[in-house]
Amino acid sequence: MTGVGTNRVAIIVDGRAVAADVEPRTLLADFLRDTCGAVAVHIGCGEGTCGACTVALDGIAVRSCLMLAVQADGGTIVTAAGLAALDGPPDAQNLTPLQLAFRAHHALQCGFCTPGILVATALFLRANPHPTRAEIVDHLSGHLCRCTGNVPIIAAIEAAAGATAP
Amino acid sequence: MKPAPFAYERPSDVAGVLALLGDGGPQKAILAGGQSLVLALARRARTPELVIDINRIAGLDAITVDGEGCLVIGATARLEEVRVHPAVRSGWPLIAEALGLVANPVVRRRGTLVGNLSNNGPGCEMAAVALVLDAEFVVERLGSDPSRVPSAIFLTLGGTVGFVTAVRFPPPSPGGFAFVELSRRPQHVCTLGAAVQLGPAGPVIALAGFATAIRCTAAEHASTPEALRAALAADLAGAGSADTLDEYRHDVAAVLVGDALAVARSRAA
């Protein structure tokens, strides 16, 4: 342990309360994976570009690689593993409507970027239930997918938005 | 990537920040949105001994129009909140237009305008906007009254002048405006960006994309495309950046400024 000590961090991750003493330099992404066991948080670039580590913190999408764990103290975090909290109830196979749309439209291949996209998209559709294609493209600019070329992802989000339309 | 060790404090008011900041210096870092700072920590480009988190100071995220008609944006107001704010969109639309080109929606919802300008990395669009709109920075230091530092000075200081509690934009200019940029891909740091605001005394022009943004006073008086090109060459003489794209930027500058002027004039009509 270094000379700067530790800070207490108490958060709720996908409905589970977690408290631990961490060094201030601990990144939220590492805290979620290593201390909380939230392995749905994928760390891609580690510098805020790829979007794979995106989680919901108190209802707002954040890059967990660009936050310190201590900053999230007292907060409520939802990862892709708890997507139902953002996206609605899952079906018998435990897939939420957004996940079903992604499957139907082949919107993932290797799946590494998918957790961040699902969390960010669930929040995006909450704020904007009927997005235009241009708004979807703008939203996805914060997420890099090397497999799909993004077209199936756009189609899945359009379908999910349609499915939730009144 | 792992930051070097540092201590962390989360004061609940401005006085607490000033007490912790003391005389400042590279050993102290103020954490607002963290979209630049946390990356710099992770890369160990910055290795402060103390990180001061200002995110839980009540009221510091305010976006207001003060009694003098100035737009005042607090230190923890997020880029996206500024971009969609009705007063910003109606009175200072150049800010909203340029913010649409900064990062992506998730990063904009976390990053702050004051932090973006304090960091002022190469290609910082908002630095050009701050110069064009003549913004000033409200800087507080322990034991002295808050001071207001003009953009032209602040942007050369590296953000180590004290605790920047707000950025302040003078009352709106009713003329046309435009921000036009060239970047390698959308929402990437710009290779070059031109900010133009038309006012009673003519256009005000600044370019982002060099080591810091540059106000282009000679170009503001050019009346023909040929004169504009020559004037920009004078404005940019000696302007350097971190990489080898300078010659290319000088060529592109005239095109972008010409385009931005045309858009601004079309909006003024």
Chai-1 contact restraints between the chains, C-beta under 6 A:
chainA,res_idxA,chainB,res_idxB,connection_type,confidence,min_distance_angstrom,max_distance_angstrom,comment,restraint_id
A,T2,B,P5,contact,1.0,0.0,6.0,A-B,restraint_1
A,V4,B,P5,contact,1.0,0.0,6.0,A-B,restraint_2
A,V4,B,A7,contact,1.0,0.0,6.0,A-B,restraint_3
A,N7,B,Y8,contact,1.0,0.0,6.0,A-B,restraint_4
A,P24,B,F6,contact,1.0,0.0,6.0,A-B,restraint_5
A,P24,B,Y8,contact,1.0,0.0,6.0,A-B,restraint_6
A,R25,B,P3,contact,1.0,0.0,6.0,A-B,restraint_7
A,R25,B,P5,contact,1.0,0.0,6.0,A-B,restraint_8
A,G46,B,M1,contact,1.0,0.0,6.0,A-B,restraint_9
A,E47,B,L39,contact,1.0,0.0,6.0,A-B,restraint_10
A,I60,B,R109,contact,1.0,0.0,6.0,A-B,restraint_11
A,A61,B,V106,contact,1.0,0.0,6.0,A-B,restraint_12
A,V62,B,R110,contact,1.0,0.0,6.0,A-B,restraint_13
A,L66,B,G34,contact,1.0,0.0,6.0,A-B,restraint_14
A,L66,B,Q35,contact,1.0,0.0,6.0,A-B,restraint_15
A,L66,B,V38,contact,1.0,0.0,6.0,A-B,restraint_16
A,V70,B,Y8,contact,1.0,0.0,6.0,A-B,restraint_17
A,A120,B,V106,contact,1.0,0.0,6.0,A-B,restraint_18
A,H139,B,P105,contact,1.0,0.0,6.0,A-B,restraint_19
A,S141,B,N104,contact,1.0,0.0,6.0,A-B,restraint_20
A,S141,B,Q187,contact,1.0,0.0,6.0,A-B,restraint_21
A,G142,B,N104,contact,1.0,0.0,6.0,A-B,restraint_22
A,G142,B,P105,contact,1.0,0.0,6.0,A-B,restraint_23
A,G142,B,V106,contact,1.0,0.0,6.0,A-B,restraint_24
